[in-house]
């Protein structure tokens, strides 16, 4: 696991290939966590998470491969706010 400082926010970049076994204890990499269920509707669906950032009460989720956009949700309740970007028509 590699830790770095980005814009005064602690960021954890975690390469899952570092794991030597199929399972691990979450407590080995974090001290606190919570589960947030995102609102699901056509505009808020995604297939994978390339990056997730929480800032000023919003969750920014980047899905490069499937949705090809950034999805924004409220941190408090997981409600969908908006998308940034869309699949273009260029090469």
N, C-alpha and C positions, 0 to 999 in steps of 0.2 A: 504494500500500500504506500502511496506517495501523498504527502500533504504539502500544500502550498498556500501562500497568502495572495489573494486576488481582490483588489479593491477593498481591503480591510475586512473581507469575509473569508472565514476558514472554508477551504474547499478540499474535499477528499476525492482524489482520482484513484479508483480502485480497479486494478486489472484482475479479473476473476481467474485468470489462468495461474495466478500465484497460489491458489488453493491446492493442497496436496490430497484432499479427500472430497467426497461428494457433499458433505454437510459440514457446518460450522456453527458456532454460537454467535448470534448477532452481537452479544455483549463484548465479543473480542474486537469489534471495530467501532462500536458506538456506545455512548453512555446513556442516551435517552432517545426514544423514538415514539412516533405516533402513526396511526393508520388513518389515511384520508381517502374516502371513496369519492372518485370524480364523477360528476354528472355525466350520464351517457345519453347523447342524442347524436343525430347524424353529423352535425358540425364539430362535435367534440371527440370523435373517435380517433384513436391512434393505434399503431401496431407495435411500436417499440419506443424505448426511451434512450436517446443518445446523450441527453444532458437534462438535468432538472435543477432549477434554481428557485429559491424562495426569497422574495424581496418585497418589503413594504406591504405585507399581507396578501401577496399574489404568488402563485406557483406558475413558473414558466417551464414548459415541457417541450423539448425539441425532439421531433421525430423526423429524421432525415430521410429514411427509406420508404416508409409506407404513407404517412400523411404528407410528408415533405413540407412541413410548416412548424411554427411554434404555436402551441396551444396555451392559453392562459386561463387559470382557474383561481377561485378565491381560496385562500389558505384556511379560512374559518370553517367553511362548510363544503368545499369541493365543487361549488357551482361554477359552470362554464361562463367565462367572460367574453372571450373573443379569440380569433386566430390571427396570426401574422404570417403572411405569405400564402402562396398557392402554387400549384403545379403549372408551369408555363408551357407555351407552345413552341419554344425555340429548340434548337438541336441540343 
